[in-house]
Amino acid sequence: MRIGVRGHDVKADSFQHLVEEINRQGFLCSQLALKKAIKEFPTHKEAMTPGLACYIKEVFANNHVDIAVLGCYLNLANPDKQQLEDIIDTYKRHIQFASILGCGLVGTETGACNVEYKYEPANHSEEALDIFIKNLSTVVEYAEKLGVIIGIEPVYKHIMNDAKRTRKVLDAIGSPNLQVIFDPVNLLYEGNYHNHKEIVEEFLQLNGKDIAVIHAKDFVIENDKLKPVACGMGLFEYDSLLSYIKKNKPYIHVLLENTTPENAETAREFMEQKYSSL
C-alpha cells in the first residue's frame, strides 16, 4: 500500500511545510482539499490556474508525495438550480486543475436531496438516485474529455449509501473515468455496525474491480452513537479489507482519516503491521 493522510489533518504553518511534514511522518500520498489545506494563498475557482497547479505539483514531487485525491466534496443533488450550476462548474474547474496537477483522481461524496447537504430518508429513494446519476453523468462526461478519473465515495447518510446502489450508479454511467473511493466505516451506522465484516465483503464482491482509492479509519460506539476514530483505536476488523488489497490492489493509495498530528504516525504503523501480518 501507499499510505497517506489528508492534508488538512496535518499541522503546518505554510503549504511548503505542510507537504514536508507529510513526507517527514512517513506518508507517501495525500488527499488535497485546497480550501481546507492551504491558507496562505487563495484557492478559489479563479485562482485555479495552470501555474498554480504546476507549483503545487512541483512541491509534492520534490517531497516524494503523491496527490492521490483532489477533493471536491460538493452536493451534486442540490435542488437549488443556481447553486447546482455553480457546483457543477466547480467540479469542472477541479477536473481542469487535476489534469495539470497529475493527481490520481477528483474525489466526491454522493450528495443529499436538500441544500443543507444533510441526511433525510428521501436520500435513499430511487428518485434521489436518479437525480444524482443525471448530474454526475455531466461531470463524468467532462472528465472523460480531459482524461481525469472521478472517484465517488459512498456514505450511509447520502444517496449512494450501500454496495448495491454503488453498483447501480457505476453501471448506469458506464464510464472507465468513474471509479470508487471505498471507506468501509462510511457505510456504517448504529443499526448495522455489528455486521461490518459482511458489509465490507459484499462491497468488495460487487464493486472491488472499480475501487481506485481506500479511505481508512476506525470507529467506536459512544452514547449509542457511531463515532469515527483513527485506525487501530476502535472496533473495525481490517483483515478482509487488507487481504483483498494485498491480493488485488498492489500499491493502491490508502488515505488515513480522522487522524491528528499526535496519532497519525501510530495509525500508519498500525496499518503497516496489520498488512504485513497477513
C-alpha positions, -999 to 999 in steps of 0.1 A, spaced: 0 0 0 9 36 -5 -3 50 28 -12 87 31 -30 113 51 -54 142 44 -36 175 40 -59 193 64 -52 168 91 -15 179 92 -3 208 113 19 232 94 24 270 91 28 271 53 19 250 23 56 241 18 59 230 54 27 210 51 40 188 23 74 185 40 56 173 72 36 147 53 69 133 40 86 135 74 58 115 90 65 86 66 34 91 43 36 85 6 5 103 -6 -21 128 4 -57 139 -2 -57 176 -10 -88 197 -3 -75 230 -15 -95 253 8 -91 232 38 -53 225 35 -40 258 21 -44 291 39 -15 313 28 -28 320 -8 -63 318 -24 -75 286 -39 -110 296 -52 -121 289 -87 -105 320 -103 -71 311 -86 -70 276 -101 -47 284 -129 -22 261 -147 6 280 -130 -8 272 -95 -13 236 -105 23 233 -117 36 249 -84 16 226 -62 27 196 -83 63 206 -80 62 209 -42 46 175 -38 71 159 -63 101 174 -45 89 158 -13 81 124 -29 44 126 -20 16 116 -45 -15 137 -47 -39 107 -45 -71 127 -44 -81 163 -52 -111 168 -31 -143 184 -44 -170 173 -19 -200 192 -31 -236 182 -34 -244 170 -69 -281 165 -59 -286 201 -47 -322 210 -56 -314 247 -60 -308 252 -97 -285 282 -93 -264 265 -66 -262 233 -87 -249 252 -117 -221 267 -95 -214 233 -81 -211 216 -115 -188 245 -127 -167 240 -96 -163 203 -104 -152 212 -140 -126 236 -126 -113 209 -103 -112 185 -133 -92 210 -153 -68 216 -124 -64 179 -118 -54 173 -154 -24 195 -149 -17 186 -113 -13 149 -123 -33 136 -93 -49 103 -91 -85 114 -92 -111 141 -82 -130 128 -53 -165 134 -41 -192 120 -18 -227 113 -32 -250 141 -22 -283 147 -5 -316 159 -19 -316 192 1 -295 223 0 -282 217 36 -264 185 25 -278 165 54 -294 132 59 -331 127 53 -349 95 44 -356 107 9 -318 104 2 -323 67 -1 -351 69 -26 -349 59 -62 -358 95 -72 -328 109 -54 -306 82 -70 -318 91 -105 -311 128 -99 -276 121 -87 -269 98 -117 -281 125 -141 -259 153 -125 -229 130 -120 -231 120 -157 -225 156 -167 -194 158 -146 -180 124 -157 -186 133 -194 -164 164 -188 -138 143 -170 -136 119 -200 -126 148 -223 -96 157 -201 -86 121 -191 -94 126 -154 -110 100 -131 -139 109 -108 -139 89 -76 -173 86 -58 -173 78 -21 -204 60 -7 -217 72 26 -246 57 46 -264 91 51 -260 101 15 -277 90 -18 -252 63 -27 -253 45 7 -245 8 1 -229 -17 -22 -259 -23 -44 -266 14 -51 -229 20 -58 -231 -8 -84 -262 8 -99 -245 41 -103 -214 26 -119 -235 6 -143 -258 34 -152 -230 57 -162 -207 30 -176 -175 50 -179 -139 40 -171 -135 75 -158 -158 68 -129 -143 48 -101 -148 44 -63 -132 57 -32 -140 30 -6 -144 40 30 -159 10 49 -167 30 80 -188 55 60 -212 26 52 -219 20 89 -243 34 114 -257 25 148 -280 -1 133 -256 -21 112 -221 -19 126 -223 -54 141 -224 -67 106 -195 -46 93 -174 -76 81 -203 -88 59 -209 -52 46 -172 -50 36 -172 -84 19 -204 -76 -1 -189 -43 -12 -157 -59 -23 -176 -86 -42 -199 -62 -61 -175 -32 -66 -140 -43 -59 -128 -41 -95 -138 -4 -96 -121 7 -63 -93 32 -70 -86 45 -35 -92 34 1 -101 57 29 -91 41 62 -104 49 97 -119 30 127 -150 36 148 -162 33 184 -197 35 199 -202 63 224 -236 71 239 -252 48 214 -237 68 185 -211 56 160 -180 79 162 -151 77 137 -116 75 151 -81 69 137 -71 34 126 -64 9 154 -84 28 180 -117 11 177 -138 -19 167 -132 -22 129 -118 -56 118 -93 -50 89 -84 -85 79 -108 -89 49 -101 -54 36 -63 -57 38 -63 -92 24 -83 -80 -6 -58 -51 -11 -28 -74 -8 -42 -99 -34 -58 -75 -58 -47 -38 -54 -9 -35 -53 4 -1 -43 -31 14 -40 -34 47 -23 -48 42 13 -56 75 29 -59 77 67 -88 97 81 -97 111 115 -61 113 125 -45 141 145 -9 153 143 -3 133 175 -16 99 163 -11 99 126 22 80 126 8 55 151 -22 49 128 1 44 98 23 19 118 -8 0 128 -19 -4 92 15 -14 81 18 -40 108 -17 -54 101 -9 -56 64 25 -73 69 10 -99 92 -14 -113 66 
